[in-house]
Amino acid sequence: MSDVRHVLVLPDRDAAEEVAEALGERFGVTDEPQLVRDALAGEDDAEDAQWLVVVEDPEARMDAAALDAFVADWEGWREVP
């Protein structure tokens, strides 16, 4: 078993929450993804921050290209390590 973690970057909290919910339906994610506010230096307003959806994939079953296409529907992207 490997430690695979996907980090999806979304433009706002609403998009991140929608993606986190839809991951279960689309990819069969059973563990709840972690939502993290990613504020840039000097940002105070949570609405202006990007949001991260962190998805654990211990069995490396999620296809990176499929995740890229999936998150693009919300104007997001997948961070590449």
MARVEXPA-918079 format. One record per atom (N, C-alpha, C, O): y, z negated, x; residue in three letters; residue number from 0; atom name. Coordinates in Angstrom, 1 decimal. Layout:
// residues N
py->Y | pz->Z | px->X | aa->ALA | i->NUM | at->CA;
...
END
This chain:
// residues 81
py->-1.2 | pz->0.0 | px->0.8 | aa->MET | i->0 | at->N;
py->0.0 | pz->0.0 | px->0.0 | aa->MET | i->0 | at->CA;
py->1.2 | pz->0.0 | px->0.9 | aa->MET | i->0 | at->C;
py->1.3 | pz->-0.7 | px->1.9 | aa->MET | i->0 | at->O;
py->2.2 | pz->0.9 | px->0.6 | aa->SER | i->1 | at->N;
py->3.4 | pz->0.9 | px->1.3 | aa->SER | i->1 | at->CA;
py->4.6 | pz->0.3 | px->0.5 | aa->SER | i->1 | at->C;
py->4.5 | pz->0.2 | px->-0.7 | aa->SER | i->1 | at->O;
py->5.7 | pz->0.0 | px->1.2 | aa->ASP | i->2 | at->N;
py->6.9 | pz->-0.5 | px->0.6 | aa->ASP | i->2 | at->CA;
py->7.8 | pz->0.6 | px->0.4 | aa->ASP | i->2 | at->C;
py->8.7 | pz->0.9 | px->1.3 | aa->ASP | i->2 | at->O;
py->7.8 | pz->1.3 | px->-0.8 | aa->VAL | i->3 | at->N;
py->8.7 | pz->2.4 | px->-1.1 | aa->VAL | i->3 | at->CA;
py->9.7 | pz->1.9 | px->-2.1 | aa->VAL | i->3 | at->C;
py->9.3 | pz->1.3 | px->-3.1 | aa->VAL | i->3 | at->O;
py->10.9 | pz->2.1 | px->-1.8 | aa->ARG | i->4 | at->N;
py->12.0 | pz->1.7 | px->-2.7 | aa->ARG | i->4 | at->CA;
py->12.9 | pz->2.9 | px->-2.9 | aa->ARG | i->4 | at->C;
py->13.4 | pz->3.5 | px->-1.9 | aa->ARG | i->4 | at->O;
py->13.2 | pz->3.2 | px->-4.1 | aa->HIS | i->5 | at->N;
py->14.2 | pz->4.3 | px->-4.4 | aa->HIS | i->5 | at->CA;
py->15.5 | pz->3.7 | px->-4.8 | aa->HIS | i->5 | at->C;
py->15.5 | pz->2.8 | px->-5.7 | aa->HIS | i->5 | at->O;
py->16.6 | pz->4.2 | px->-4.3 | aa->VAL | i->6 | at->N;
py->17.9 | pz->3.7 | px->-4.7 | aa->VAL | i->6 | at->CA;
py->18.6 | pz->4.9 | px->-5.3 | aa->VAL | i->6 | at->C;
py->18.9 | pz->5.9 | px->-4.7 | aa->VAL | i->6 | at->O;
py->18.9 | pz->4.7 | px->-6.6 | aa->LEU | i->7 | at->N;
py->19.6 | pz->5.8 | px->-7.4 | aa->LEU | i->7 | at->CA;
py->21.1 | pz->5.3 | px->-7.5 | aa->LEU | i->7 | at->C;
py->21.3 | pz->4.2 | px->-8.0 | aa->LEU | i->7 | at->O;
py->22.0 | pz->6.2 | px->-7.2 | aa->VAL | i->8 | at->N;
py->23.4 | pz->5.9 | px->-7.3 | aa->VAL | i->8 | at->CA;
py->24.0 | pz->6.5 | px->-8.5 | aa->VAL | i->8 | at->C;
py->23.9 | pz->7.8 | px->-8.7 | aa->VAL | i->8 | at->O;
py->24.7 | pz->5.7 | px->-9.4 | aa->LEU | i->9 | at->N;
py->25.3 | pz->6.2 | px->-10.6 | aa->LEU | i->9 | at->CA;
py->26.7 | pz->5.9 | px->-10.7 | aa->LEU | i->9 | at->C;
py->27.2 | pz->5.0 | px->-10.0 | aa->LEU | i->9 | at->O;
py->27.5 | pz->6.7 | px->-11.4 | aa->PRO | i->10 | at->N;
py->28.9 | pz->6.6 | px->-11.4 | aa->PRO | i->10 | at->CA;
py->29.5 | pz->5.4 | px->-12.2 | aa->PRO | i->10 | at->C;
py->30.6 | pz->4.9 | px->-11.9 | aa->PRO | i->10 | at->O;
py->28.7 | pz->4.8 | px->-13.1 | aa->ASP | i->11 | at->N;
py->29.2 | pz->3.6 | px->-13.8 | aa->ASP | i->11 | at->CA;
py->28.0 | pz->2.8 | px->-14.4 | aa->ASP | i->11 | at->C;
py->26.9 | pz->3.2 | px->-14.3 | aa->ASP | i->11 | at->O;
py->28.4 | pz->1.6 | px->-14.9 | aa->ARG | i->12 | at->N;
py->27.3 | pz->0.7 | px->-15.4 | aa->ARG | i->12 | at->CA;
py->26.5 | pz->1.3 | px->-16.6 | aa->ARG | i->12 | at->C;
py->25.3 | pz->1.1 | px->-16.6 | aa->ARG | i->12 | at->O;
py->27.2 | pz->1.9 | px->-17.5 | aa->ASP | i->13 | at->N;
py->26.5 | pz->2.5 | px->-18.6 | aa->ASP | i->13 | at->CA;
py->25.5 | pz->3.5 | px->-18.2 | aa->ASP | i->13 | at->C;
py->24.3 | pz->3.5 | px->-18.7 | aa->ASP | i->13 | at->O;
py->25.8 | pz->4.4 | px->-17.3 | aa->ALA | i->14 | at->N;
py->24.8 | pz->5.4 | px->-16.8 | aa->ALA | i->14 | at->CA;
py->23.7 | pz->4.7 | px->-16.1 | aa->ALA | i->14 | at->C;
py->22.5 | pz->5.0 | px->-16.3 | aa->ALA | i->14 | at->O;
py->24.0 | pz->3.6 | px->-15.3 | aa->ALA | i->15 | at->N;
py->22.9 | pz->2.9 | px->-14.6 | aa->ALA | i->15 | at->CA;
py->22.0 | pz->2.2 | px->-15.6 | aa->ALA | i->15 | at->C;
py->20.7 | pz->2.2 | px->-15.4 | aa->ALA | i->15 | at->O;
py->22.5 | pz->1.6 | px->-16.6 | aa->GLU | i->16 | at->N;
py->21.7 | pz->1.0 | px->-17.6 | aa->GLU | i->16 | at->CA;
py->20.8 | pz->2.0 | px->-18.4 | aa->GLU | i->16 | at->C;
py->19.6 | pz->1.7 | px->-18.7 | aa->GLU | i->16 | at->O;
py->21.3 | pz->3.2 | px->-18.7 | aa->GLU | i->17 | at->N;
py->20.6 | pz->4.2 | px->-19.3 | aa->GLU | i->17 | at->CA;
py->19.4 | pz->4.7 | px->-18.4 | aa->GLU | i->17 | at->C;
py->18.3 | pz->4.9 | px->-18.9 | aa->GLU | i->17 | at->O;
py->19.8 | pz->4.9 | px->-17.2 | aa->VAL | i->18 | at->N;
py->18.7 | pz->5.4 | px->-16.2 | aa->VAL | i->18 | at->CA;
py->17.6 | pz->4.3 | px->-16.1 | aa->VAL | i->18 | at->C;
py->16.4 | pz->4.7 | px->-16.1 | aa->VAL | i->18 | at->O;
py->18.0 | pz->3.1 | px->-15.9 | aa->ALA | i->19 | at->N;
py->17.0 | pz->2.0 | px->-15.8 | aa->ALA | i->19 | at->CA;
py->16.1 | pz->2.0 | px->-17.0 | aa->ALA | i->19 | at->C;
py->14.9 | pz->1.8 | px->-16.8 | aa->ALA | i->19 | at->O;
py->16.6 | pz->2.2 | px->-18.2 | aa->GLU | i->20 | at->N;
py->15.8 | pz->2.2 | px->-19.4 | aa->GLU | i->20 | at->CA;
py->14.9 | pz->3.4 | px->-19.5 | aa->GLU | i->20 | at->C;
py->13.7 | pz->3.3 | px->-19.8 | aa->GLU | i->20 | at->O;
py->15.5 | pz->4.6 | px->-19.1 | aa->ALA | i->21 | at->N;
py->14.7 | pz->5.8 | px->-19.2 | aa->ALA | i->21 | at->CA;
py->13.6 | pz->6.0 | px->-18.1 | aa->ALA | i->21 | at->C;
py->12.7 | pz->6.8 | px->-18.3 | aa->ALA | i->21 | at->O;
py->13.8 | pz->5.2 | px->-17.0 | aa->LEU | i->22 | at->N;
py->12.7 | pz->5.4 | px->-16.0 | aa->LEU | i->22 | at->CA;
py->11.3 | pz->5.0 | px->-16.5 | aa->LEU | i->22 | at->C;
py->10.4 | pz->5.7 | px->-16.0 | aa->LEU | i->22 | at->O;
py->11.2 | pz->4.1 | px->-17.3 | aa->GLY | i->23 | at->N;
py->9.9 | pz->3.7 | px->-17.9 | aa->GLY | i->23 | at->CA;
py->9.3 | pz->4.8 | px->-18.7 | aa->GLY | i->23 | at->C;
py->8.1 | pz->5.1 | px->-18.5 | aa->GLY | i->23 | at->O;
py->10.1 | pz->5.5 | px->-19.5 | aa->GLU | i->24 | at->N;
py->9.6 | pz->6.6 | px->-20.3 | aa->GLU | i->24 | at->CA;
py->9.2 | pz->7.8 | px->-19.4 | aa->GLU | i->24 | at->C;
py->8.2 | pz->8.4 | px->-19.7 | aa->GLU | i->24 | at->O;
py->10.1 | pz->8.1 | px->-18.5 | aa->ARG | i->25 | at->N;
py->9.9 | pz->9.3 | px->-17.7 | aa->ARG | i->25 | at->CA;
py->8.9 | pz->9.2 | px->-16.6 | aa->ARG | i->25 | at->C;
py->8.1 | pz->10.1 | px->-16.3 | aa->ARG | i->25 | at->O;
py->8.9 | pz->8.0 | px->-15.9 | aa->PHE | i->26 | at->N;
py->8.1 | pz->7.9 | px->-14.7 | aa->PHE | i->26 | at->CA;
py->7.0 | pz->6.7 | px->-14.9 | aa->PHE | i->26 | at->C;
py->6.3 | pz->6.5 | px->-13.9 | aa->PHE | i->26 | at->O;
py->7.0 | pz->6.1 | px->-16.0 | aa->GLY | i->27 | at->N;
py->6.0 | pz->5.0 | px->-16.2 | aa->GLY | i->27 | at->CA;
py->6.3 | pz->3.8 | px->-15.4 | aa->GLY | i->27 | at->C;
py->5.4 | pz->3.0 | px->-15.1 | aa->GLY | i->27 | at->O;
py->7.6 | pz->3.5 | px->-15.1 | aa->VAL | i->28 | at->N;
py->7.9 | pz->2.3 | px->-14.3 | aa->VAL | i->28 | at->CA;
py->7.7 | pz->1.1 | px->-15.2 | aa->VAL | i->28 | at->C;
py->8.2 | pz->1.0 | px->-16.3 | aa->VAL | i->28 | at->O;
py->6.9 | pz->0.2 | px->-14.7 | aa->THR | i->29 | at->N;
py->6.6 | pz->-1.0 | px->-15.5 | aa->THR | i->29 | at->CA;
py->7.5 | pz->-2.2 | px->-15.1 | aa->THR | i->29 | at->C;
py->7.8 | pz->-3.1 | px->-15.9 | aa->THR | i->29 | at->O;
py->7.8 | pz->-2.3 | px->-13.8 | aa->ASP | i->30 | at->N;
py->8.7 | pz->-3.4 | px->-13.4 | aa->ASP | i->30 | at->CA;
py->10.2 | pz->-3.0 | px->-13.7 | aa->ASP | i->30 | at->C;
py->10.6 | pz->-1.9 | px->-13.5 | aa->ASP | i->30 | at->O;
py->10.9 | pz->-4.0 | px->-14.1 | aa->GLU | i->31 | at->N;
py->12.3 | pz->-3.7 | px->-14.5 | aa->GLU | i->31 | at->CA;
py->13.1 | pz->-3.3 | px->-13.2 | aa->GLU | i->31 | at->C;
py->13.1 | pz->-4.1 | px->-12.2 | aa->GLU | i->31 | at->O;
py->13.8 | pz->-2.2 | px->-13.2 | aa->PRO | i->32 | at->N;
py->14.6 | pz->-1.8 | px->-12.0 | aa->PRO | i->32 | at->CA;
py->15.8 | pz->-2.8 | px->-11.9 | aa->PRO | i->32 | at->C;
py->16.2 | pz->-3.4 | px->-12.9 | aa->PRO | i->32 | at->O;
py->16.2 | pz->-3.0 | px->-10.7 | aa->GLN | i->33 | at->N;
py->17.3 | pz->-3.9 | px->-10.4 | aa->GLN | i->33 | at->CA;
py->18.6 | pz->-3.1 | px->-10.4 | aa->GLN | i->33 | at->C;
py->18.7 | pz->-2.0 | px->-9.8 | aa->GLN | i->33 | at->O;
py->19.6 | pz->-3.6 | px->-11.2 | aa->LEU | i->34 | at->N;
py->21.0 | pz->-2.9 | px->-11.2 | aa->LEU | i->34 | at->CA;
py->21.9 | pz->-3.7 | px->-10.3 | aa->LEU | i->34 | at->C;
py->22.0 | pz->-4.9 | px->-10.3 | aa->LEU | i->34 | at->O;
py->22.6 | pz->-3.0 | px->-9.4 | aa->VAL | i->35 | at->N;
py->23.5 | pz->-3.6 | px->-8.4 | aa->VAL | i->35 | at->CA;
py->24.8 | pz->-2.9 | px->-8.4 | aa->VAL | i->35 | at->C;
py->24.9 | pz->-1.7 | px->-8.4 | aa->VAL | i->35 | at->O;
py->25.9 | pz->-3.6 | px->-8.5 | aa->ARG | i->36 | at->N;
py->27.2 | pz->-3.0 | px->-8.4 | aa->ARG | i->36 | at->CA;
py->27.5 | pz->-2.8 | px->-7.0 | aa->ARG | i->36 | at->C;
py->27.3 | pz->-3.6 | px->-6.1 | aa->ARG | i->36 | at->O;
py->28.0 | pz->-1.5 | px->-6.7 | aa->ASP | i->37 | at->N;
py->28.2 | pz->-1.1 | px->-5.3 | aa->ASP | i->37 | at->CA;
py->29.7 | pz->-0.9 | px->-5.2 | aa->ASP | i->37 | at->C;
py->30.2 | pz->0.3 | px->-5.3 | aa->ASP | i->37 | at->O;
py->30.5 | pz->-1.9 | px->-4.9 | aa->ALA | i->38 | at->N;
py->32.0 | pz->-1.8 | px->-4.8 | aa->ALA | i->38 | at->CA;
py->32.3 | pz->-1.3 | px->-3.4 | aa->ALA | i->38 | at->C;
py->31.8 | pz->-1.8 | px->-2.4 | aa->ALA | i->38 | at->O;
py->33.3 | pz->-0.3 | px->-3.4 | aa->LEU | i->39 | at->N;
py->33.8 | pz->0.1 | px->-2.1 | aa->LEU | i->39 | at->CA;
py->34.9 | pz->-0.9 | px->-1.7 | aa->LEU | i->39 | at->C;
py->35.4 | pz->-1.7 | px->-2.5 | aa->LEU | i->39 | at->O;
py->35.2 | pz->-0.9 | px->-0.4 | aa->ALA | i->40 | at->N;
py->36.2 | pz->-1.8 | px->0.1 | aa->ALA | i->40 | at->CA;
py->37.5 | pz->-1.7 | px->-0.7 | aa->ALA | i->40 | at->C;
py->38.0 | pz->-0.6 | px->-0.9 | aa->ALA | i->40 | at->O;
py->38.0 | pz->-2.9 | px->-1.1 | aa->GLY | i->41 | at->N;
py->39.2 | pz->-2.9 | px->-1.8 | aa->GLY | i->41 | at->CA;
py->39.1 | pz->-2.7 | px->-3.3 | aa->GLY | i->41 | at->C;
py->40.2 | pz->-2.9 | px->-4.0 | aa->GLY | i->41 | at->O;
py->38.0 | pz->-2.5 | px->-3.9 | aa->GLU | i->42 | at->N;
py->37.8 | pz->-2.3 | px->-5.3 | aa->GLU | i->42 | at->CA;
py->37.6 | pz->-3.6 | px->-6.0 | aa->GLU | i->42 | at->C;
py->36.8 | pz->-4.4 | px->-5.6 | aa->GLU | i->42 | at->O;
py->38.4 | pz->-3.8 | px->-7.0 | aa->ASP | i->43 | at->N;
py->38.3 | pz->-5.1 | px->-7.8 | aa->ASP | i->43 | at->CA;
py->37.7 | pz->-4.9 | px->-9.2 | aa->ASP | i->43 | at->C;
py->37.1 | pz->-5.8 | px->-9.8 | aa->ASP | i->43 | at->O;
py->37.9 | pz->-3.7 | px->-9.8 | aa->ASP | i->44 | at->N;
py->37.5 | pz->-3.4 | px->-11.1 | aa->ASP | i->44 | at->CA;
py->36.0 | pz->-2.9 | px->-11.1 | aa->ASP | i->44 | at->C;
py->35.7 | pz->-1.9 | px->-10.5 | aa->ASP | i->44 | at->O;
py->35.2 | pz->-3.6 | px->-11.8 | aa->ALA | i->45 | at->N;
py->33.8 | pz->-3.3 | px->-11.9 | aa->ALA | i->45 | at->CA;
py->33.5 | pz->-1.9 | px->-12.5 | aa->ALA | i->45 | at->C;
py->32.6 | pz->-1.2 | px->-12.2 | aa->ALA | i->45 | at->O;
py->34.5 | pz->-1.4 | px->-13.4 | aa->GLU | i->46 | at->N;
py->34.3 | pz->-0.1 | px->-14.0 | aa->GLU | i->46 | at->CA;
py->34.5 | pz->1.0 | px->-13.0 | aa->GLU | i->46 | at->C;
py->34.0 | pz->2.1 | px->-13.2 | aa->GLU | i->46 | at->O;
py->35.2 | pz->0.7 | px->-11.9 | aa->ASP | i->47 | at->N;
py->35.5 | pz->1.8 | px->-10.9 | aa->ASP | i->47 | at->CA;
py->34.4 | pz->1.8 | px->-9.9 | aa->ASP | i->47 | at->C;
py->34.4 | pz->2.7 | px->-9.0 | aa->ASP | i->47 | at->O;
py->33.5 | pz->0.9 | px->-9.9 | aa->ALA | i->48 | at->N;
py->32.5 | pz->0.9 | px->-8.8 | aa->ALA | i->48 | at->CA;
py->31.3 | pz->1.7 | px->-9.2 | aa->ALA | i->48 | at->C;
py->31.1 | pz->2.0 | px->-10.4 | aa->ALA | i->48 | at->O;
py->30.6 | pz->2.2 | px->-8.2 | aa->GLN | i->49 | at->N;
py->29.3 | pz->2.9 | px->-8.4 | aa->GLN | i->49 | at->CA;
py->28.3 | pz->1.8 | px->-8.7 | aa->GLN | i->49 | at->C;
py->28.5 | pz->0.6 | px->-8.3 | aa->GLN | i->49 | at->O;
py->27.2 | pz->2.2 | px->-9.4 | aa->TRP | i->50 | at->N;
py->26.2 | pz->1.3 | px->-9.7 | aa->TRP | i->50 | at->CA;
py->24.9 | pz->1.8 | px->-9.1 | aa->TRP | i->50 | at->C;
py->24.6 | pz->3.0 | px->-9.1 | aa->TRP | i->50 | at->O;
py->24.1 | pz->0.9 | px->-8.5 | aa->LEU | i->51 | at->N;
py->22.8 | pz->1.3 | px->-8.0 | aa->LEU | i->51 | at->CA;
py->21.7 | pz->0.9 | px->-8.9 | aa->LEU | i->51 | at->C;
py->21.7 | pz->-0.2 | px->-9.5 | aa->LEU | i->51 | at->O;
py->20.7 | pz->1.7 | px->-9.0 | aa->VAL | i->52 | at->N;
py->19.4 | pz->1.3 | px->-9.7 | aa->VAL | i->52 | at->CA;
py->18.3 | pz->1.3 | px->-8.6 | aa->VAL | i->52 | at->C;
py->18.0 | pz->2.4 | px->-8.1 | aa->VAL | i->52 | at->O;
py->17.8 | pz->0.2 | px->-8.4 | aa->VAL | i->53 | at->N;
py->16.8 | pz->0.0 | px->-7.3 | aa->VAL | i->53 | at->CA;
py->15.4 | pz->0.0 | px->-8.0 | aa->VAL | i->53 | at->C;
py->15.2 | pz->-0.9 | px->-8.8 | aa->VAL | i->53 | at->O;
py->14.6 | pz->0.9 | px->-7.6 | aa->VAL | i->54 | at->N;
py->13.2 | pz->1.0 | px->-8.2 | aa->VAL | i->54 | at->CA;
py->12.2 | pz->0.8 | px->-7.1 | aa->VAL | i->54 | at->C;
py->12.1 | pz->1.5 | px->-6.1 | aa->VAL | i->54 | at->O;
py->11.3 | pz->-0.2 | px->-7.3 | aa->GLU | i->55 | at->N;
py->10.2 | pz->-0.4 | px->-6.4 | aa->GLU | i->55 | at->CA;
py->9.1 | pz->0.6 | px->-6.8 | aa->GLU | i->55 | at->C;
py->8.7 | pz->0.7 | px->-8.0 | aa->GLU | i->55 | at->O;
py->8.5 | pz->1.2 | px->-5.8 | aa->ASP | i->56 | at->N;
py->7.4 | pz->2.2 | px->-6.0 | aa->ASP | i->56 | at->CA;
py->6.3 | pz->1.9 | px->-5.0 | aa->ASP | i->56 | at->C;
py->6.1 | pz->2.7 | px->-4.0 | aa->ASP | i->56 | at->O;
py->5.7 | pz->0.8 | px->-5.1 | aa->PRO | i->57 | at->N;
py->4.7 | pz->0.3 | px->-4.0 | aa->PRO | i->57 | at->CA;
py->3.6 | pz->1.3 | px->-3.8 | aa->PRO | i->57 | at->C;
py->3.0 | pz->1.3 | px->-2.7 | aa->PRO | i->57 | at->O;
py->3.2 | pz->2.1 | px->-4.7 | aa->GLU | i->58 | at->N;
py->2.1 | pz->3.1 | px->-4.5 | aa->GLU | i->58 | at->CA;
py->2.6 | pz->4.5 | px->-4.2 | aa->GLU | i->58 | at->C;
py->1.8 | pz->5.4 | px->-4.1 | aa->GLU | i->58 | at->O;
py->4.0 | pz->4.6 | px->-4.0 | aa->ALA | i->59 | at->N;
py->4.6 | pz->5.9 | px->-3.7 | aa->ALA | i->59 | at->CA;
py->4.2 | pz->7.0 | px->-4.6 | aa->ALA | i->59 | at->C;
py->3.8 | pz->8.1 | px->-4.2 | aa->ALA | i->59 | at->O;
py->4.2 | pz->6.7 | px->-5.9 | aa->ARG | i->60 | at->N;
py->3.8 | pz->7.7 | px->-6.9 | aa->ARG | i->60 | at->CA;
py->4.9 | pz->8.6 | px->-7.4 | aa->ARG | i->60 | at->C;
py->4.7 | pz->9.6 | px->-8.0 | aa->ARG | i->60 | at->O;
py->6.1 | pz->8.1 | px->-7.3 | aa->MET | i->61 | at->N;
py->7.3 | pz->8.9 | px->-7.8 | aa->MET | i->61 | at->CA;
py->7.6 | pz->10.0 | px->-6.9 | aa->MET | i->61 | at->C;
py->7.7 | pz->9.9 | px->-5.7 | aa->MET | i->61 | at->O;
py->7.8 | pz->11.2 | px->-7.5 | aa->ASP | i->62 | at->N;
py->8.2 | pz->12.4 | px->-6.7 | aa->ASP | i->62 | at->CA;
py->9.7 | pz->12.4 | px->-6.5 | aa->ASP | i->62 | at->C;
py->10.5 | pz->12.3 | px->-7.4 | aa->ASP | i->62 | at->O;
py->10.1 | pz->12.5 | px->-5.2 | aa->ALA | i->63 | at->N;
py->11.5 | pz->12.5 | px->-4.9 | aa->ALA | i->63 | at->CA;
py->12.3 | pz->13.6 | px->-5.5 | aa->ALA | i->63 | at->C;
py->13.4 | pz->13.3 | px->-6.0 | aa->ALA | i->63 | at->O;
py->11.8 | pz->14.8 | px->-5.6 | aa->ALA | i->64 | at->N;
py->12.5 | pz->15.9 | px->-6.2 | aa->ALA | i->64 | at->CA;
py->12.7 | pz->15.7 | px->-7.7 | aa->ALA | i->64 | at->C;
py->13.7 | pz->16.0 | px->-8.3 | aa->ALA | i->64 | at->O;
py->11.6 | pz->15.1 | px->-8.4 | aa->ALA | i->65 | at->N;
py->11.7 | pz->14.8 | px->-9.8 | aa->ALA | i->65 | at->CA;
py->12.8 | pz->13.7 | px->-10.0 | aa->ALA | i->65 | at->C;
py->13.5 | pz->13.8 | px->-11.0 | aa->ALA | i->65 | at->O;
py->12.8 | pz->12.7 | px->-9.2 | aa->LEU | i->66 | at->N;
py->13.9 | pz->11.7 | px->-9.3 | aa->LEU | i->66 | at->CA;
py->15.3 | pz->12.2 | px->-9.1 | aa->LEU | i->66 | at->C;
py->16.2 | pz->11.9 | px->-9.8 | aa->LEU | i->66 | at->O;
py->15.4 | pz->13.2 | px->-8.1 | aa->ASP | i->67 | at->N;
py->16.7 | pz->13.8 | px->-7.9 | aa->ASP | i->67 | at->CA;
py->17.2 | pz->14.5 | px->-9.2 | aa->ASP | i->67 | at->C;
py->18.3 | pz->14.4 | px->-9.6 | aa->ASP | i->67 | at->O;
py->16.3 | pz->15.3 | px->-9.8 | aa->ALA | i->68 | at->N;
py->16.6 | pz->16.1 | px->-11.0 | aa->ALA | i->68 | at->CA;
py->16.9 | pz->15.1 | px->-12.1 | aa->ALA | i->68 | at->C;
py->17.9 | pz->15.3 | px->-12.9 | aa->ALA | i->68 | at->O;
py->16.1 | pz->14.1 | px->-12.3 | aa->PHE | i->69 | at->N;
py->16.3 | pz->13.1 | px->-13.3 | aa->PHE | i->69 | at->CA;
py->17.7 | pz->12.4 | px->-13.3 | aa->PHE | i->69 | at->C;
py->18.4 | pz->12.4 | px->-14.3 | aa->PHE | i->69 | at->O;
py->18.0 | pz->11.9 | px->-12.1 | aa->VAL | i->70 | at->N;
py->19.3 | pz->11.1 | px->-12.0 | aa->VAL | i->70 | at->CA;
py->20.5 | pz->12.0 | px->-12.0 | aa->VAL | i->70 | at->C;
py->21.6 | pz->11.6 | px->-12.4 | aa->VAL | i->70 | at->O;
py->20.3 | pz->13.3 | px->-11.7 | aa->ALA | i->71 | at->N;
py->21.4 | pz->14.3 | px->-11.8 | aa->ALA | i->71 | at->CA;
py->21.9 | pz->14.4 | px->-13.2 | aa->ALA | i->71 | at->C;
py->23.1 | pz->14.8 | px->-13.4 | aa->ALA | i->71 | at->O;
py->21.0 | pz->14.2 | px->-14.2 | aa->ASP | i->72 | at->N;
py->21.5 | pz->14.3 | px->-15.6 | aa->ASP | i->72 | at->CA;
py->22.6 | pz->13.3 | px->-15.9 | aa->ASP | i->72 | at->C;
py->23.3 | pz->13.4 | px->-16.9 | aa->ASP | i->72 | at->O;
py->22.7 | pz->12.2 | px->-15.1 | aa->TRP | i->73 | at->N;
py->23.7 | pz->11.2 | px->-15.3 | aa->TRP | i->73 | at->CA;
py->24.8 | pz->11.3 | px->-14.3 | aa->TRP | i->73 | at->C;
py->25.5 | pz->10.3 | px->-14.0 | aa->TRP | i->73 | at->O;
py->24.9 | pz->12.4 | px->-13.6 | aa->GLU | i->74 | at->N;
py->25.8 | pz->12.7 | px->-12.5 | aa->GLU | i->74 | at->CA;
py->25.6 | pz->11.7 | px->-11.3 | aa->GLU | i->74 | at->C;
py->26.6 | pz->11.2 | px->-10.7 | aa->GLU | i->74 | at->O;
py->24.4 | pz->11.4 | px->-11.1 | aa->GLY | i->75 | at->N;
py->24.0 | pz->10.5 | px->-10.0 | aa->GLY | i->75 | at->CA;
py->23.2 | pz->11.2 | px->-9.0 | aa->GLY | i->75 | at->C;
py->22.9 | pz->12.4 | px->-9.1 | aa->GLY | i->75 | at->O;
py->22.8 | pz->10.4 | px->-8.0 | aa->TRP | i->76 | at->N;
py->21.9 | pz->11.0 | px->-6.9 | aa->TRP | i->76 | at->CA;
py->21.0 | pz->9.9 | px->-6.4 | aa->TRP | i->76 | at->C;
py->21.2 | pz->8.7 | px->-6.6 | aa->TRP | i->76 | at->O;
py->20.0 | pz->10.3 | px->-5.6 | aa->ARG | i->77 | at->N;
py->19.1 | pz->9.4 | px->-5.0 | aa->ARG | i->77 | at->CA;
py->19.5 | pz->9.3 | px->-3.5 | aa->ARG | i->77 | at->C;
py->19.6 | pz->10.3 | px->-2.8 | aa->ARG | i->77 | at->O;
py->19.6 | pz->8.0 | px->-3.0 | aa->GLU | i->78 | at->N;
py->19.9 | pz->7.8 | px->-1.6 | aa->GLU | i->78 | at->CA;
py->18.7 | pz->8.2 | px->-0.8 | aa->GLU | i->78 | at->C;
py->17.6 | pz->7.8 | px->-1.2 | aa->GLU | i->78 | at->O;
py->18.9 | pz->8.9 | px->0.2 | aa->VAL | i->79 | at->N;
py->17.8 | pz->9.3 | px->1.1 | aa->VAL | i->79 | at->CA;
py->17.9 | pz->8.4 | px->2.3 | aa->VAL | i->79 | at->C;
py->18.9 | pz->8.4 | px->3.0 | aa->VAL | i->79 | at->O;
py->16.7 | pz->7.7 | px->2.6 | aa->PRO | i->80 | at->N;
py->16.8 | pz->6.8 | px->3.8 | aa->PRO | i->80 | at->CA;
py->16.9 | pz->7.5 | px->5.1 | aa->PRO | i->80 | at->C;
py->16.9 | pz->6.8 | px->6.1 | aa->PRO | i->80 | at->O;
END
